Amino acid sequence: MTTTGHLDVRSTAEDEWRDDALCRNTDPELFFPIGTTGSAIIAIEEAKRLCTSCTVSNACLDFALETNQDSGVWGGHSEEERRAIRRVRAAEAQAARLSS
């Protein structure tokens, strides 16, 4: 991967997982609902349910975490869940730095 400014320039091979994503032909509004209450909760749960059947959900989640996707459902995880994963990883990285 080559980084130019804030944009990632990725090779086609690194993004091939997208070809197999179940969400590829699904309405994006399902994965990017507005808000976190009411109908948005239903959309988030439905999107996450679709992700459980997707063979590339781990690659999708990795992509979202690596590129700091802060909106929507990625790899079966909501915005809040990905923030929690980032916090845990940051704490683990800091602990590793302190112990070395």
N, C-alpha and C positions, 0 to 999 in steps of 0.2 A: 504494500500500500504506500502510496506517495501522498504526502500532505502538502497542500498549497494554501497558505493562509488558514482560513477556518474550514475550508472544504476538503473532504477526503476524495482523492481520485483513486478509485478502486479498480482492480482488474476485473474483467468479466467473470473469471473463474471464482473470485471471492464472493461474488453476488449470485452465483448459480442457484443457491438455495431458494431464491425468490421464484424461480420457475416452478418449483414444486410446492409453493405455499398455497394452502387451501384458501386463504383470504384473497388470493390474486384476482379472482372473479367475483368477489363479494363487495357489496356496497361499502365504500370507505367510511361512511357515516357510522356504521356499526362499530368500527374500531377507533373512531375519533369522535365520540359523543361530546356534546357541549355540557359541561357541568359534572357533578358527582352525586346528584340526587335525582329522585323520580325516575323518569324514563331513561336517563343516562345510566343508572345502576343496572337496569334491565339490559341495556345494550352492552355494557361492560361484561356482565355475566354471560351473555350470549356469545360475545366475541371470545371470551376465555374458554367457553365450552367448545367452540370450533377449534381453537388452538390445541385442545387436548387430543384431537384426532389428527393433528398435522404432524407429518414426519420431519419437518424442518423447524419446529418451534424452538429448539435449543439454539440453532444458528440464528434465528430471528431475534431471540433474546440477546444473544451475544452481540449481534449487530447493534441493537438498540442501546445496550450498555456501552459499547465501544464508541459509538457516535453521539452519545448523550441525547438520545431521543427523549424529550420530556413530555410529549403528548401521546395520548392514545394507548391502546393495548398492543403490546409487542411480545411475542413468545409466550403468550398466556399470562402476562403480568401487567397489572395496571400501572399508572404513573406512580402512585404511592408505593406500590410493591417494588418497583425498580429503584426508587429513591432509597428504600430500605436496603436493598441489595448493594447499592453504591456505598451507603454508609458503612455497612459491614465490611465490604472489601477495602475501603479506605482505612478503617480501624485495623484490619488485619495487616495491611501494608505498613502502616505506621508501627505496629507492634513488631513486625519483622525487621524494620529499619532500626528500631531501638534495641533489639536483641542481638544485632550483628555488630 
